[in-house]
């Protein structure tokens, strides 16, 4: 399969200094790493919640009217139900000691859930039970939020707080932010830091937060352009407490219209996302600048879908992984599944890449920021599989994929055997406010028995 280059080319930014600062401070990398060790109970609860949510997402597309309509999703639903039962056995005793009634309810609910999946019950019935179970379990996690996803939730809150106005366009949320100008920097492919200092008489750092409409998950690898008066600028991806597209500019005094155009994110897709975010988006913001102050005539961010909990994609990614390893700036999960089709970008359109008859696996890498567990998109990921018995080498370019969680994957034929797997991560070429994150490529080596995760 043709490997796609998913990072945006970094353009030279023109930066500036301000005579006065806006009331809102510039975005800081506030989603700090939380390396506080989790207790076994917290880890198990987080994994159990992740299994339940993964089951719900897969099952929604697996069954209709008591019949299996997607064998792969039904198999993964069954696998997640079995995993939930396994993890429940590890957490049951401690939860019973803390809250006997909650433990009894959860045990009955998990048993009922496995029965519903086996009997191919209606997806809404499964979804209602999963919602009840996760609510019960999360009530016993500090703050009602799994420690696995606290930084993700904090990132969404930070974006919502900074956004001066947000418009919904189709399946996109487009939020406008404005701060005092600030220097950026980035790492090139060799790991060298290049800083772009503020220069000239530019007045503001403007940015657009591009997110999924229902979930508020960030969308990477889009081309974002801002226009006002005779000015047109391309905004660059910036990694701070949340991902946004930004640039230092000079805004006019008074009231004016700032137009934003977003090209579809050049991220490949699984079937559940192949028809989403494939159209461009256009929004017009009525902006007023009075010195350093910028106001926007648009509503503040509205809540997301009521049936989606921020961070459940993170929990699902970790729950589905065969194993998870921390290395460098990343938490890396490896996933091996049965073959399935994907859709890739070719000549500006999504093109189907069906699973071939000879294909045996769909391999995935879940890539998260170490310490925060925020999902990292737009990197370049490659797997090299070495068969320990034959010495045969398979090089697998992984494409960035949108699905119930963003990851890197490919479908291929893997002959039976034990493998040494080398995974190489080349960081996304994103702007950052400070040195230190995603500075250079990372490589991990691990053993794999060549088998998909079993039901």
GILINDA-V210743 format. One record per residue. N is the residue number from 1. RES is the residue in three letters. PHI is phi as a letter, one per 30 degrees, with the letter a starting at -180 (NA if undefined). OMEGA is omega in radians with two decimals (NA if undefined). Layout:
{{N | RES | PHI | OMEGA} {N | RES | PHI | OMEGA}}
This chain:
{{1 | UNK | NA | 3.14} {2 | UNK | d | 3.11} {3 | UNK | d | -3.11} {4 | UNK | c | 3.02} {5 | UNK | c | -2.98} {6 | UNK | c | 3.12} {7 | UNK | d | 3.06} {8 | UNK | d | 3.04} {9 | UNK | d | -3.11} {10 | UNK | d | 3.10} {11 | UNK | c | 3.10} {12 | UNK | d | -3.14} {13 | UNK | c | 2.99} {14 | UNK | c | -3.06} {15 | UNK | c | -3.11} {16 | UNK | a | 3.07} {17 | UNK | c | -3.01} {18 | UNK | c | 3.07} {19 | UNK | d | 3.10} {20 | UNK | a | -3.05} {21 | UNK | c | 3.05} {22 | UNK | d | 3.14} {23 | UNK | d | 3.11} {24 | UNK | d | -3.11} {25 | UNK | d | 3.11} {26 | UNK | d | -3.12} {27 | UNK | d | 3.09} {28 | UNK | c | 3.08} {29 | UNK | d | -2.97} {30 | UNK | d | 3.12} {31 | UNK | d | -3.01} {32 | UNK | d | 3.06} {33 | UNK | d | 3.06} {34 | UNK | c | -3.08} {35 | UNK | c | 3.08} {36 | UNK | d | -3.11} {37 | UNK | e | 3.08} {38 | UNK | d | 3.03} {39 | UNK | d | 3.10} {40 | UNK | d | 3.13} {41 | UNK | d | 3.12} {42 | UNK | d | 3.13} {43 | UNK | d | -3.11} {44 | UNK | d | 3.10} {45 | UNK | d | 3.13} {46 | UNK | d | 3.14} {47 | UNK | d | 3.14} {48 | UNK | d | 3.11} {49 | UNK | d | 3.11} {50 | UNK | d | 3.10} {51 | UNK | d | -3.12} {52 | UNK | d | -3.12} {53 | UNK | d | 3.08} {54 | UNK | d | 3.10} {55 | UNK | e | -3.09} {56 | UNK | d | -3.13} {57 | UNK | d | -3.13} {58 | UNK | d | -3.07} {59 | UNK | d | -3.11} {60 | UNK | e | 3.13} {61 | UNK | c | -3.02} {62 | UNK | c | -2.97} {63 | UNK | b | 2.99} {64 | UNK | b | 3.07} {65 | UNK | h | 3.07} {66 | UNK | i | -3.13} {67 | UNK | b | 3.07} {68 | UNK | d | 3.11} {69 | UNK | c | 3.07} {70 | UNK | b | -3.05} {71 | UNK | d | -3.11} {72 | UNK | d | -3.12} {73 | UNK | d | 3.09} {74 | UNK | d | 3.11} {75 | UNK | d | -3.14} {76 | UNK | d | 3.05} {77 | UNK | d | 3.12} {78 | UNK | d | 3.11} {79 | UNK | d | 3.14} {80 | UNK | d | 3.09} {81 | UNK | d | 3.11} {82 | UNK | d | 3.09} {83 | UNK | d | 3.12} {84 | UNK | d | 3.10} {85 | UNK | d | 3.13} {86 | UNK | d | -3.10} {87 | UNK | d | 3.10} {88 | UNK | e | 3.13} {89 | UNK | d | -3.13} {90 | UNK | d | -3.04} {91 | UNK | c | -2.97} {92 | UNK | e | -3.04} {93 | UNK | d | -3.11} {94 | UNK | d | 3.10} {95 | UNK | d | 3.11} {96 | UNK | d | 3.11} {97 | UNK | d | -3.13} {98 | UNK | d | -3.04} {99 | UNK | a | -3.05} {100 | UNK | d | -3.13} {101 | UNK | d | 3.12} {102 | UNK | d | 3.13} {103 | UNK | d | 3.12} {104 | UNK | d | 3.13} {105 | UNK | d | -3.13} {106 | UNK | d | -3.14} {107 | UNK | d | 3.11} {108 | UNK | d | -3.12} {109 | UNK | d | 3.14} {110 | UNK | d | 3.07} {111 | UNK | d | 3.12} {112 | UNK | d | -3.13} {113 | UNK | d | 3.12} {114 | UNK | d | 3.11} {115 | UNK | d | 3.13} {116 | UNK | d | 3.13} {117 | UNK | d | -3.13} {118 | UNK | d | -3.09} {119 | UNK | d | 3.11} {120 | UNK | h | 3.12} {121 | UNK | d | -3.14} {122 | UNK | d | -3.13} {123 | UNK | e | 3.11} {124 | UNK | d | 3.11} {125 | UNK | d | 3.09} {126 | UNK | d | -3.12} {127 | UNK | d | -3.14} {128 | UNK | d | -3.14} {129 | UNK | d | 3.10} {130 | UNK | d | 3.13} {131 | UNK | e | 3.13} {132 | UNK | d | -3.12} {133 | UNK | d | -3.11} {134 | UNK | d | 3.09} {135 | UNK | d | 3.12} {136 | UNK | d | -3.09} {137 | UNK | d | -3.09} {138 | UNK | d | 3.08} {139 | UNK | d | 3.13} {140 | UNK | c | 3.01} {141 | UNK | c | -3.08} {142 | UNK | e | 3.12} {143 | UNK | i | -3.12} {144 | UNK | i | 3.13} {145 | UNK | b | 3.13} {146 | UNK | e | 3.10} {147 | UNK | e | 3.12} {148 | UNK | d | -2.99} {149 | UNK | b | -3.11} {150 | UNK | d | -3.14} {151 | UNK | d | 3.08} {152 | UNK | d | 3.10} {153 | UNK | d | 3.12} {154 | UNK | d | 3.12} {155 | UNK | d | 3.11} {156 | UNK | d | 3.13} {157 | UNK | d | -3.14} {158 | UNK | d | 3.10} {159 | UNK | d | 3.14} {160 | UNK | e | -3.12} {161 | UNK | d | -3.07} {162 | UNK | d | -3.05} {163 | UNK | d | -3.13} {164 | UNK | d | 3.08} {165 | UNK | a | -3.09} {166 | UNK | b | 3.09} {167 | UNK | c | 3.07} {168 | UNK | c | -3.14} {169 | UNK | b | -3.09} {170 | UNK | h | -3.12} {171 | UNK | c | -3.12} {172 | UNK | c | 2.80} {173 | UNK | c | 3.09} {174 | UNK | c | -3.11} {175 | UNK | c | -3.10} {176 | UNK | c | 3.06} {177 | UNK | b | 3.12} {178 | UNK | b | -3.12} {179 | UNK | b | 2.95} {180 | UNK | d | 3.12} {181 | UNK | e | -3.06} {182 | UNK | b | 3.13} {183 | UNK | d | 3.04} {184 | UNK | c | 2.96} {185 | UNK | a | 3.08} {186 | UNK | a | 3.06} {187 | UNK | c | 3.05} {188 | UNK | d | -3.05} {189 | UNK | d | 3.10} {190 | UNK | d | 3.13} {191 | UNK | i | 3.11} {192 | UNK | d | -3.10} {193 | UNK | d | 3.05} {194 | UNK | c | -3.13} {195 | UNK | c | 3.11} {196 | UNK | c | -3.03} {197 | UNK | d | 3.04} {198 | UNK | d | 3.14} {199 | UNK | b | 3.03} {200 | UNK | i | -3.04} {201 | UNK | c | -3.13} {202 | UNK | d | -2.88} {203 | UNK | c | -2.99} {204 | UNK | b | 2.85} {205 | UNK | c | 3.05} {206 | UNK | c | 3.14} {207 | UNK | a | 3.06} {208 | UNK | b | 3.07} {209 | UNK | c | -3.10} {210 | UNK | c | -3.05} {211 | UNK | b | 3.01} {212 | UNK | d | -3.03} {213 | UNK | d | -3.01} {214 | UNK | d | -2.98} {215 | UNK | c | -3.04} {216 | UNK | i | 3.05} {217 | UNK | d | -3.13} {218 | UNK | d | 3.07} {219 | UNK | c | 3.14} {220 | UNK | c | 3.02} {221 | UNK | i | 3.00} {222 | UNK | c | 2.97} {223 | UNK | c | -3.06} {224 | UNK | b | -3.12} {225 | UNK | b | 3.08} {226 | UNK | c | -3.11} {227 | UNK | b | 2.97} {228 | UNK | a | -3.06} {229 | UNK | h | 3.12} {230 | UNK | c | -3.07} {231 | UNK | c | 3.04} {232 | UNK | b | -3.09} {233 | UNK | b | 3.01} {234 | UNK | c | -3.11} {235 | UNK | c | -3.07} {236 | UNK | c | 3.10} {237 | UNK | d | -3.11} {238 | UNK | b | 3.13} {239 | UNK | c | 3.05} {240 | UNK | b | 3.03} {241 | UNK | d | 3.01} {242 | UNK | a | 3.13} {243 | UNK | d | 3.02} {244 | UNK | b | 3.11} {245 | UNK | c | -2.98} {246 | UNK | b | 3.10} {247 | UNK | a | 3.02} {248 | UNK | d | -3.04} {249 | UNK | b | 3.02} {250 | UNK | c | -3.14} {251 | UNK | c | 3.12} {252 | UNK | d | 3.01} {253 | UNK | d | 3.09} {254 | UNK | j | -3.06} {255 | UNK | c | -3.12} {256 | UNK | a | 3.10} {257 | UNK | c | 3.07} {258 | UNK | c | -3.12} {259 | UNK | c | 3.12} {260 | UNK | b | 3.05} {261 | UNK | b | -3.12} {262 | UNK | b | 3.02} {263 | UNK | d | -3.10} {264 | UNK | e | 3.11} {265 | UNK | e | -3.13} {266 | UNK | d | 3.08} {267 | UNK | c | -3.10} {268 | UNK | d | -2.95} {269 | UNK | b | 2.78} {270 | UNK | d | -3.05} {271 | UNK | e | -3.09} {272 | UNK | d | -3.12} {273 | UNK | b | -3.01} {274 | UNK | d | -3.11} {275 | UNK | c | -3.09} {276 | UNK | c | 3.07} {277 | UNK | h | 3.11} {278 | UNK | c | 3.08} {279 | UNK | c | 3.06} {280 | UNK | d | 3.12} {281 | UNK | b | 3.10} {282 | UNK | b | 3.10} {283 | UNK | b | 3.09} {284 | UNK | b | -3.14} {285 | UNK | c | 3.03} {286 | UNK | d | -2.98} {287 | UNK | c | 3.04} {288 | UNK | b | 3.05} {289 | UNK | c | 3.01} {290 | UNK | b | -3.06} {291 | UNK | i | -3.13} {292 | UNK | d | -3.05} {293 | UNK | d | 3.08} {294 | UNK | b | 3.05} {295 | UNK | b | -3.07} {296 | UNK | b | 3.10} {297 | UNK | d | 3.11} {298 | UNK | a | -3.11} {299 | UNK | d | 2.99} {300 | UNK | d | -3.06} {301 | UNK | e | 3.08} {302 | UNK | d | 3.09} {303 | UNK | d | 3.06} {304 | UNK | d | 3.13} {305 | UNK | e | -3.09} {306 | UNK | d | -3.09} {307 | UNK | c | 3.10} {308 | UNK | c | 3.08} {309 | UNK | c | -3.14} {310 | UNK | e | 3.12} {311 | UNK | j | -3.11} {312 | UNK | d | 3.05} {313 | UNK | d | 3.09} {314 | UNK | d | 3.14} {315 | UNK | d | 3.14} {316 | UNK | d | 3.14} {317 | UNK | e | -3.12} {318 | UNK | d | 3.13} {319 | UNK | d | -3.09} {320 | UNK | d | -3.07} {321 | UNK | d | 3.04} {322 | UNK | d | 3.00} {323 | UNK | a | -3.09} {324 | UNK | b | -3.14} {325 | UNK | b | 3.03} {326 | UNK | c | 3.12} {327 | UNK | a | -3.13} {328 | UNK | h | -3.13} {329 | UNK | c | -2.96} {330 | UNK | b | 2.81} {331 | UNK | c | -2.96} {332 | UNK | c | 3.09} {333 | UNK | c | 3.11} {334 | UNK | c | -3.06} {335 | UNK | b | 3.09} {336 | UNK | b | -3.08} {337 | UNK | b | 3.02} {338 | UNK | d | -3.09} {339 | UNK | d | 3.09} {340 | UNK | a | -3.10} {341 | UNK | d | 3.00} {342 | UNK | b | 3.09} {343 | UNK | b | -3.08} {344 | UNK | b | 3.13} {345 | UNK | d | 3.02} {346 | UNK | b | 3.13} {347 | UNK | h | 3.05} {348 | UNK | i | -3.14} {349 | UNK | b | 3.06} {350 | UNK | d | -3.09} {351 | UNK | c | -3.12} {352 | UNK | d | 2.99} {353 | UNK | b | -3.06} {354 | UNK | d | 3.03} {355 | UNK | d | 3.13} {356 | UNK | d | 3.14} {357 | UNK | e | -3.08} {358 | UNK | d | -3.13} {359 | UNK | d | -3.08} {360 | UNK | b | -2.99} {361 | UNK | b | 2.81} {362 | UNK | b | -3.11} {363 | UNK | c | -3.09} {364 | UNK | b | 2.93} {365 | UNK | b | 2.98} {366 | UNK | c | -3.04} {367 | UNK | c | -3.12} {368 | UNK | b | 3.05} {369 | UNK | d | -3.14} {370 | UNK | d | 3.12} {371 | UNK | j | 3.13} {372 | UNK | c | -3.07} {373 | UNK | i | 3.04} {374 | UNK | d | -3.09} {375 | UNK | d | -3.11} {376 | UNK | c | 3.08} {377 | UNK | c | 3.00} {378 | UNK | i | 2.98} {379 | UNK | d | 3.02} {380 | UNK | c | -3.04} {381 | UNK | b | 3.11} {382 | UNK | b | 3.02} {383 | UNK | c | 2.97} {384 | UNK | b | -3.12} {385 | UNK | c | 3.08} {386 | UNK | c | 3.10} {387 | UNK | d | -3.03} {388 | UNK | d | -3.11} {389 | UNK | d | -3.03} {390 | UNK | c | -3.07} {391 | UNK | i | -3.13} {392 | UNK | d | -3.11} {393 | UNK | c | 3.00} {394 | UNK | c | 3.06} {395 | UNK | c | -2.99} {396 | UNK | b | 2.99} {397 | UNK | d | -3.10} {398 | UNK | c | 3.13} {399 | UNK | c | 3.10} {400 | UNK | d | -3.01} {401 | UNK | b | 2.97} {402 | UNK | c | 3.09} {403 | UNK | a | 3.08} {404 | UNK | d | 2.89} {405 | UNK | b | 3.14} {406 | UNK | d | -3.10} {407 | UNK | a | 3.11} {408 | UNK | b | -3.06} {409 | UNK | a | 3.03} {410 | UNK | a | 3.12} {411 | UNK | c | -3.01} {412 | UNK | a | 3.04} {413 | UNK | c | 3.08} {414 | UNK | b | 3.11} {415 | UNK | e | 3.13} {416 | UNK | e | 3.08} {417 | UNK | k | 3.06} {418 | UNK | c | -3.03} {419 | UNK | b | 2.84} {420 | UNK | c | -3.07} {421 | UNK | c | 3.04} {422 | UNK | c | 3.11} {423 | UNK | c | 3.13} {424 | UNK | c | -3.13} {425 | UNK | c | 3.00} {426 | UNK | c | -2.98} {427 | UNK | d | 2.98} {428 | UNK | d | -3.14} {429 | UNK | d | -3.10} {430 | UNK | c | 2.98} {431 | UNK | d | 3.08} {432 | UNK | b | 3.11} {433 | UNK | d | -3.07} {434 | UNK | b | 3.07} {435 | UNK | d | 2.90} {436 | UNK | k | -3.07} {437 | UNK | c | 3.05} {438 | UNK | h | -3.03} {439 | UNK | d | -3.04} {440 | UNK | a | 3.13} {441 | UNK | d | 3.13} {442 | UNK | b | 3.10} {443 | UNK | b | 3.01} {444 | UNK | b | 3.12} {445 | UNK | b | -3.12} {446 | UNK | a | 3.12} {447 | UNK | c | 3.13} {448 | UNK | b | -3.10} {449 | UNK | d | 3.08} {450 | UNK | i | -3.07} {451 | UNK | c | 3.00} {452 | UNK | d | 3.05} {453 | UNK | d | -3.03} {454 | UNK | d | 3.08} {455 | UNK | d | NA}}
